[in-house]
Amino acid sequence: MPDLAPGERMPLVAVCALAAAMPSCVLGDLPRELTLLADELDAATAAGRAATRATGLAG
């Protein structure tokens, strides 16, 4: 398991759940799914970094 701060774990789990569910939601629209997933990854990364900074738990 990667060394993640507590604020980074939950956004990562949320993005993994999205990635697992997306192919069954929008069959045949892979470019759109990948764009949405990339946006969610960016948002999750930003949220995790903000949480890490806010709690002072930098790794």
Number of C-alpha atoms within 10 A of each C-alpha: 3 5 8 15 18 14 20 19 15 15 19 18 12 14 20 14 11 16 18 11 11 16 14 9 10 11 9 10 11 12 9 11 18 14 11 15 17 14 13 19 19 13 14 21 18 14 17 21 17 14 17 18 13 11 12 10 13 12 7
